[in-house]
Amino acid sequence: MWFVYVLLCSNQSLYTGITKDPKQRFLEHINGKGGRYTRSHKPVKIVYKEESSTKSEALKREKQIKGWSRLEKIRNLNLKT
């Protein structure tokens, strides 16, 4: 099982990624071992996660979400930021 997740960062930006373990990945981001972006934009909380049955599906969904504007992400994913 794979997950697509969206993090709310301290500057109110949204970071999207994929993982097999959202809780562990969030801790990695907090500890500076996640993506380069979250090293300088500290994550505050996970605001969205979605299951995918394969890594390929998760990567496709991640690409789709990353292509959206911030407003589209908030609307399409029903985010509460």
ChimeraX attribute file (.defattr): number of C-alpha atoms within 10 A of each C-alpha:
attribute: neighborCount
match mode: 1-to-1
recipient: residues
	/A:1	11
	/A:2	20
	/A:3	24
	/A:4	24
	/A:5	22
	/A:6	26
	/A:7	23
	/A:8	22
	/A:9	20
	/A:10	14
	/A:11	11
	/A:12	13
	/A:13	13
	/A:14	21
	/A:15	20
	/A:16	17
	/A:17	21
	/A:18	21
	/A:19	19
	/A:20	16
	/A:21	11
	/A:22	19
	/A:23	10
	/A:24	11
	/A:25	18
	/A:26	22
	/A:27	13
	/A:28	15
	/A:29	20
	/A:30	17
	/A:31	13
	/A:32	17
	/A:33	13
	/A:34	15
	/A:35	15
	/A:36	10
	/A:37	13
	/A:38	22
	/A:39	15
	/A:40	12
	/A:41	20
	/A:42	19
	/A:43	25
	/A:44	15
	/A:45	14
	/A:46	18
	/A:47	18
	/A:48	17
	/A:49	18
	/A:50	14
	/A:51	15
	/A:52	18
	/A:53	10
	/A:54	12
	/A:55	16
	/A:56	11
	/A:57	15
	/A:58	23
	/A:59	18
	/A:60	13
	/A:61	18
	/A:62	18
	/A:63	14
	/A:64	10
	/A:65	21
	/A:66	16
	/A:67	11
	/A:68	12
	/A:69	11
	/A:70	14
	/A:71	10
	/A:72	13
	/A:73	16
	/A:74	16
	/A:75	11
	/A:76	11
	/A:77	15
	/A:78	11
	/A:79	14
	/A:80	9
	/A:81	13
